[in-house]
Amino acid sequence: MTSFDPLILLYFGTFVVLILLQIPISYAMLLASLEYLVINHESFIIFAQKSANSFADFNMLALPSFLFVGCYMNEVGLTDRLFAMLESWLGHLKGGLAHANVLASMVFAGMSGSALADAGGLGTIEVKAMTKAGYDKNFSIAVTAASAGIGPIIPPSINFVIWAFLSQTSTMAMFEAGYIPGIIMGVSMMIWIVIAMKTQNIPCPKTRRFSWREKASATWSAMPALGGPIILVAGITTGVFTPAECGTVAAMYCVAMSLALRRFNWGMFTRALRATVASTGMVMCLCAAGMVFNWLIVTSGITTVVTDALMALNNRFLILLLLNLLLLFMGCFIGAMQIEIMMAPLLMNIATALGMSYVQMGVMVVLNITIGIITPPFAPALFVTCKATNGHFDSALKYTIQFLIPLFVTLMLVAYVPQITEFLPRLLGTLK
């Protein structure tokens, strides 16, 4: 059994102080781990071993391609056709454009797997169209920022790839587990939109009713944007693609469509590649540092102590509730990927103790930390959307935080109903 290191508070104190000093979190994790190594006379080979293991994992090959898709989709601008199609079908309904906003995020999630890619790219188009139609701009921004959170849940998902790597779980099982929660997430937001419109008198006028010819034309124009998610969903559910191949297919599809639609240019392609390289470097550096920091957490015994403390409650409902509240609190101050990497050892310990599959725990964790993109004080998705649309953060926040209600309901369903996440993976044979 791993013994508890009484100096653990010193290591975590160093980590927290470094973060407060605005040291990059990967460096903060490495320096705290270095402190542990020096005090406990451990070998520095640990740094090389853990870093090399993170770089050598085959599933991590999927990361650059998914990051490229998110960057490139915003550069090429296929998302405008997607929203135009949904507007033609739903715009004449009360709040139709708000519902179109959520549905567009669900479809776009099937290509990018990134919440901020959705908020920054598709969000600009959505807010502009809704505001032009007479919708309250702050409400439009709120819907856009909240629905962007669907990106990491509906596969392919960058966060699912990271969790699969950390927990040594099947990436394909994680992808399949995200479909039902992602749909529930979107539907619950659409229900809340109806409630908000009726109870708060938010201006959400109808647009004109499009003719069947116009609907057909808009749908045909959107087929390039729809084709990617359809191909990926089919590939994932049938097992034709591995996770790494899935990302490559998505990237190739985006480039092929931009060529076919004559929207390709080398400047755009180069910008997307540069953004991809920068993002990939950041993520890989974070994963390498996270593996070393996770080793510190496990060998120091803190995971055993915290797990035993939670399990002493002897109440599954209360344990999961407290765990989710802790993650939600952390999400207010720390980025989603950082939380996922830091907390992985503890989360896997608790999942094992509760008899919970790593797949269910992974989806619950990713959904939880994704909610952090709209929780103050930072709320990165809201900040990105406001910046892209010249909106005011404080004004939009009052509507944005209301979407925590449907998101929290979805989170509780995922936490307490295993079938929501495990049904598809078991049906398709990727989870035994």
Buried (B, 14 or more C-beta within 10 A) or exposed (E): EEEEBEBBEBBBEBBEEBBEEEBBBBEBBBBBBBBBBEEEEBEEEBBEEBBEEBEEBEBBBBBBBBBBBBBBBBBBBBBBBBBBBBBBBBBBBEBBBBBBBBBBBBBBBBBBBBBBBBBBBBBBBBBBBBBEBEBBBBBBBBBBBBBBBBBBBBBBBBBBBBBBBBBEBBBBBBBBBBBBBBBBBBBBBBEBBBEBBEEEEBEBEBBEEBEEEEBEBBBEBBEBBBBBBEBBBEBBBEEEBBBBBBBBBBBEBBBBBBEEBEBBEEEBBEBBBEBBBEBBEBBBBBBBBBBBBBBBBBBBBBBBBBBEEBBEEEEBEEBBBBBBEBBBEBBEEBBBBBBBBBBBBBBBBBBEEBEBBBBBBBBBBBBBBBBBBBBEEBBBBBBBBBEBBEBEBEBBBEBBBBBBBBBBBBBBBBBBBBEBBBBBBBEBEBBE
